[in-house]
Amino acid sequence: MNNPENRQTGRKKPAPPITSFRLFTNEEPIDKTFDFKEGAVFLIDKPKSWSSFRAVGLVRKLIGIKKVGHAGTLDPMATGLLILCCGKATKSIDQVQGQPKTYRATIQLGSSTVSYDAETEANESASFEHVNIEGIKTTINDNFLGEIEQEPPMYSAIWHKGERLYHIARRGETVERKKRNVNIYRFEVVFYSKSGGIIADIECSKGTYIRSLAHDLGKKLGTFGHLTALRRTQIGIFSVDKSITMEKLVTDFDQHGKIDLS
């Protein structure tokens, strides 16, 4: 029976906590007898070249229900933690999307691309011989921690006048993008090589483009930069360490090997 107070105020009933639903991880075989319509959360280790939508489509096929959504997309180039909510758990997706996210990012200095990552060819280059790890850390501390203003890349799924930005970008066009405020809670350099490669762990708020961080960091360092690899390792309390690979997911559901992952 509906709460009279909710009917009178017009407020929606709060979604159940995401932790109240059945969680599927790599710690045990998947229980195929579970009624996924009642609410399930899958921690998936998305492989490179897969779109988030492809992962959603596979899970829909395996569990036999259409109501499946992801709690925060990953670019095809990226790997790592993708959280899929099924059945009644889809009502709680916003709870996961709003949580801080942690990434292991690999950035290459000395060149930039129009997509800000390795998915497109380099279009500009400059020397980075003046850059050292101390300078990188100082630049990060001075410019890329706390609340910062960030311009989304043209190669993004943001809508502009009824069209995705990446469709406009593929035509070679550029439009003005509204800058947004995001929070960078941690930006820690793990490794820097003489060839200009940076490996960093980044913890940030919802809506942060790591590709834009790579691009903007390069400019602040007096050169160029773009993202060459990205792995999401954490979303809120959920870790990629407990995520299920696509191979295990299919094996648990499709023991006769009817589904081709290639």
Backbone torsions as a table, in degrees:
resi	resn	phi	psi	omega
1	MET	NA	134.1	-177.5
2	ASN	-68.6	146.9	177.5
3	ASN	-69.6	122.2	-179.2
4	PRO	-56.8	-34.5	-179.1
5	GLU	-63.8	-39.3	178.8
6	ASN	-65.4	-37.3	179.2
7	ARG	-66.5	-39.4	-176.4
8	GLN	-71.8	-38.9	-177.0
9	THR	-87.6	-15.9	-177.6
10	GLY	77.6	8.2	-179.8
11	ARG	-78.5	144.6	175.6
12	LYS	-76.3	146.2	176.2
13	LYS	-65.3	130.8	-179.0
14	PRO	-57.1	140.8	177.8
15	ALA	-68.1	146.5	177.8
16	PRO	-62.3	152.3	176.5
17	PRO	-60.6	140.4	-176.7
18	ILE	-59.6	-28.2	-179.1
19	THR	-73.4	-7.2	179.1
20	SER	-83.1	-8.4	-178.8
21	PHE	-98.2	163.1	-178.1
22	ARG	-68.3	125.2	-178.8
23	LEU	-101.7	128.4	178.7
24	PHE	-110.4	120.9	-178.3
25	THR	-129.6	-174.0	179.7
26	ASN	-84.2	5.7	-174.1
27	GLU	-81.7	-14.3	178.9
28	GLU	-157.0	158.1	177.8
29	PRO	-59.8	149.4	-179.3
30	ILE	-73.2	131.9	178.0
31	ASP	-81.9	99.7	-175.9
32	LYS	-72.7	-13.3	-179.8
33	THR	-82.7	-8.9	-178.1
34	PHE	-64.9	143.1	176.1
35	ASP	-84.7	96.0	-173.7
36	PHE	-65.7	-19.4	176.4
37	LYS	-64.8	-24.0	-179.3
38	GLU	-75.3	-11.3	176.4
39	GLY	118.8	115.7	179.6
40	ALA	-141.8	149.1	178.1
41	VAL	-126.0	122.8	178.8
42	PHE	-106.3	129.5	169.8
43	LEU	-93.8	111.9	-174.7
44	ILE	-111.5	139.7	172.4
45	ASP	-96.8	94.9	-175.6
46	LYS	-70.4	128.1	178.7
47	PRO	-79.6	163.5	177.0
48	LYS	-64.1	145.1	178.3
49	SER	82.1	-11.7	175.2
50	TRP	-82.4	136.7	169.9
51	SER	-82.1	158.1	176.8
52	SER	-62.8	-34.9	179.5
53	PHE	-65.6	-35.3	177.9
54	ARG	-64.6	-39.6	178.0
55	ALA	-64.5	-41.2	176.5
56	VAL	-60.6	-44.0	-179.4
57	GLY	-62.1	-39.2	178.9
58	LEU	-64.8	-45.4	-179.7
59	VAL	-64.2	-39.0	175.4
60	ARG	-56.8	-43.8	-178.8
61	LYS	-66.8	-40.4	-176.1
62	LEU	-71.3	-41.0	-175.0
63	ILE	-94.2	-11.4	172.6
64	GLY	81.4	19.1	174.7
65	ILE	-131.8	153.6	-177.1
66	LYS	-87.2	-22.4	-172.9
67	LYS	-80.6	80.7	178.9
68	VAL	-136.1	133.4	177.6
69	GLY	-144.5	158.8	179.5
70	HIS	-100.9	151.4	-177.9
71	ALA	-104.3	60.6	179.9
72	GLY	119.0	108.8	-174.2
73	THR	-71.3	156.7	171.6
74	LEU	-124.3	136.2	176.0
75	ASP	-61.2	152.5	177.8
76	PRO	-53.7	-36.0	-179.4
77	MET	-67.4	-26.8	-175.5
78	ALA	-81.1	156.5	174.4
79	THR	-124.3	174.3	171.3
80	GLY	110.5	-156.9	-166.9
81	LEU	-67.5	119.1	173.0
82	LEU	-125.6	120.6	-177.9
83	ILE	-98.3	122.0	179.5
84	LEU	-109.6	129.2	178.9
85	CYS	-109.1	136.3	-174.4
86	CYS	-124.6	149.3	176.1
87	GLY	59.8	-133.2	-177.1
88	LYS	-64.1	-20.0	-179.6
89	ALA	-69.6	-17.4	178.8
90	THR	-63.8	-23.4	178.3
91	LYS	-67.2	-18.7	-175.9
92	SER	-105.2	12.0	-178.1
93	ILE	-57.3	-40.3	-178.0
94	ASP	-58.3	-31.1	179.9
95	GLN	-63.2	-34.9	-179.5
96	VAL	-81.4	-42.5	-177.7
97	GLN	-58.9	-32.3	-177.8
98	GLY	-81.2	-4.0	-177.5
99	GLN	-79.5	152.5	174.8
100	PRO	-59.8	149.1	-179.1
101	LYS	-124.7	145.4	-179.6
102	THR	-120.5	137.4	-177.0
103	TYR	-131.2	150.8	164.4
104	ARG	-104.5	112.6	-174.4
105	ALA	-111.5	141.1	173.1
106	THR	-115.2	122.2	-175.0
107	ILE	-119.0	135.8	176.2
108	GLN	-108.5	121.0	176.0
109	LEU	-84.4	158.3	174.6
110	GLY	103.6	-14.9	179.8
111	SER	-152.1	153.7	177.1
112	SER	-125.9	162.6	175.5
113	THR	-133.0	161.6	-177.9
114	VAL	-69.1	-24.8	178.5
115	SER	-92.4	-4.4	-177.9
116	TYR	70.1	8.8	177.0
117	ASP	-142.0	-171.6	-174.3
118	ALA	-83.5	7.2	-179.3
119	GLU	-76.8	-16.9	177.1
120	THR	-127.8	164.3	-176.7
121	GLU	-73.1	153.2	177.2
122	ALA	-63.9	136.7	-180.0
123	ASN	-117.8	-14.2	176.8
124	GLU	-145.9	150.6	178.8
125	SER	-146.2	157.1	179.4
126	ALA	-161.1	158.8	179.4
127	SER	-68.0	147.5	175.8
128	PHE	-126.0	17.0	-176.5
129	GLU	-62.3	-23.2	-179.7
130	HIS	-80.2	-8.6	-174.7
131	VAL	-87.6	136.6	172.6
132	ASN	-135.1	169.2	-173.5
133	ILE	-64.3	-33.5	177.9
134	GLU	-64.8	-41.8	178.6
135	GLY	-65.4	-36.8	178.1
136	ILE	-63.2	-47.4	-178.4
137	LYS	-63.3	-40.9	179.1
138	THR	-64.7	-42.8	179.7
139	THR	-62.9	-40.3	177.9
140	ILE	-64.2	-48.4	-178.4
141	ASN	-61.1	-34.8	-176.4
142	ASP	-83.2	-24.3	-170.1
143	ASN	-128.6	-18.3	-169.7
144	PHE	-130.3	33.9	173.8
145	LEU	-129.6	147.7	-177.0
146	GLY	81.1	-154.1	179.0
147	GLU	-81.1	124.5	179.8
148	ILE	-129.3	161.0	175.9
149	GLU	-97.8	131.3	-174.7
150	GLN	-133.5	137.3	175.6
151	GLU	-97.1	123.4	178.9
152	PRO	-62.3	150.2	177.2
153	PRO	-72.0	156.7	175.8
154	MET	-62.7	-36.9	177.7
155	TYR	-82.0	76.9	177.9
156	SER	-146.8	167.0	-175.6
157	ALA	-89.4	10.6	179.5
158	ILE	-65.4	141.8	179.9
159	TRP	-82.7	141.0	173.7
160	HIS	-139.1	109.0	179.2
161	LYS	51.9	47.6	175.5
162	GLY	80.3	11.4	-177.8
163	GLU	-138.2	140.4	176.6
164	ARG	-66.3	142.6	-179.2
165	LEU	-59.6	-36.7	-176.3
166	TYR	-66.9	-26.4	175.1
167	HIS	-67.6	-40.7	177.9
168	ILE	-65.9	-42.7	-178.9
169	ALA	-62.4	-37.3	-178.6
170	ARG	-68.0	-18.5	174.4
171	ARG	-86.0	1.1	-179.5
172	GLY	82.7	14.3	-178.7
173	GLU	-100.4	155.4	177.3
174	THR	-130.3	137.0	176.6
175	VAL	-125.9	160.7	178.4
176	GLU	-69.9	132.3	178.3
177	ARG	-111.5	137.1	179.0
178	LYS	-72.0	127.3	178.3
179	LYS	-71.5	152.7	-178.7
180	ARG	-132.8	152.6	176.7
181	ASN	-90.7	129.4	176.3
182	VAL	-130.8	164.9	179.8
183	ASN	-115.4	130.0	174.9
184	ILE	-108.7	109.0	-176.0
185	TYR	-83.8	-30.7	-180.0
186	ARG	-152.8	134.6	176.6
187	PHE	-141.2	90.2	-171.1
188	GLU	-111.2	121.9	177.5
189	VAL	-76.9	122.2	-179.6
190	VAL	-93.2	-33.9	-175.6
191	PHE	-158.4	144.4	172.1
192	TYR	-137.8	129.5	-177.9
193	SER	-106.8	160.3	178.6
194	LYS	-65.5	-19.1	178.9
195	SER	-84.2	4.9	175.9
196	GLY	91.0	12.7	179.9
197	GLY	-89.7	130.8	177.5
198	ILE	-115.7	132.0	170.2
199	ILE	-114.0	126.5	-175.1
200	ALA	-140.8	148.5	172.2
201	ASP	-101.4	126.7	-174.7
202	ILE	-126.6	125.6	173.7
203	GLU	-112.3	128.4	-170.9
204	CYS	-148.8	172.9	-179.5
205	SER	-85.9	170.8	173.9
206	LYS	-56.6	140.5	175.0
207	GLY	90.4	-1.0	-179.8
208	THR	-78.5	132.9	173.9
209	TYR	-99.2	111.4	178.8
210	ILE	-66.0	-31.9	177.0
211	ARG	-60.8	-39.7	178.4
212	SER	-68.2	-36.7	175.9
213	LEU	-59.9	-44.7	179.8
214	ALA	-61.5	-44.7	-179.6
215	HIS	-64.0	-47.0	-176.7
216	ASP	-70.2	-35.1	177.3
217	LEU	-62.8	-43.5	178.1
218	GLY	-56.8	-44.1	-179.1
219	LYS	-66.1	-41.5	179.6
220	LYS	-64.8	-26.6	179.4
221	LEU	-85.7	1.7	178.0
222	GLY	79.9	26.9	177.3
223	THR	-147.9	-150.6	174.0
224	PHE	-122.3	166.8	178.0
225	GLY	-160.5	150.9	174.3
226	HIS	-149.3	159.4	-177.8
227	LEU	-82.0	130.7	179.3
228	THR	-111.6	-18.9	176.8
229	ALA	-158.6	149.1	-179.6
230	LEU	-149.6	132.4	176.8
231	ARG	-133.3	123.6	177.5
232	ARG	-85.5	125.7	-173.7
233	THR	-109.1	-18.3	-175.3
234	GLN	-155.2	140.5	167.9
235	ILE	-133.4	110.7	-177.5
236	GLY	56.8	-123.2	-179.2
237	ILE	-87.2	-3.6	-173.8
238	PHE	-97.1	134.4	-175.6
239	SER	-117.6	147.5	176.9
240	VAL	-65.1	-20.5	179.5
241	ASP	-60.1	-24.6	-179.5
242	LYS	-104.5	10.4	-175.6
243	SER	-81.6	158.6	-176.6
244	ILE	-99.8	131.3	175.4
245	THR	-73.6	158.1	178.0
246	MET	-61.6	-36.6	-179.9
247	GLU	-62.2	-45.1	179.7
248	LYS	-67.2	-39.7	-179.9
249	LEU	-58.1	-48.1	-178.6
250	VAL	-68.9	-39.8	-180.0
251	THR	-61.2	-42.2	-178.9
252	ASP	-66.1	-34.5	-177.7
253	PHE	-93.5	-34.7	-169.3
254	ASP	-122.4	71.4	-173.8
255	GLN	-66.3	-17.3	-178.7
256	HIS	-95.1	3.4	173.2
257	GLY	66.6	37.9	179.7
258	LYS	-80.5	-20.0	-177.2
259	ILE	-97.9	128.7	-179.8
260	ASP	-99.3	122.4	-179.1
261	LEU	-89.8	-4.1	-176.1
262	SER	-71.1	NA	NA
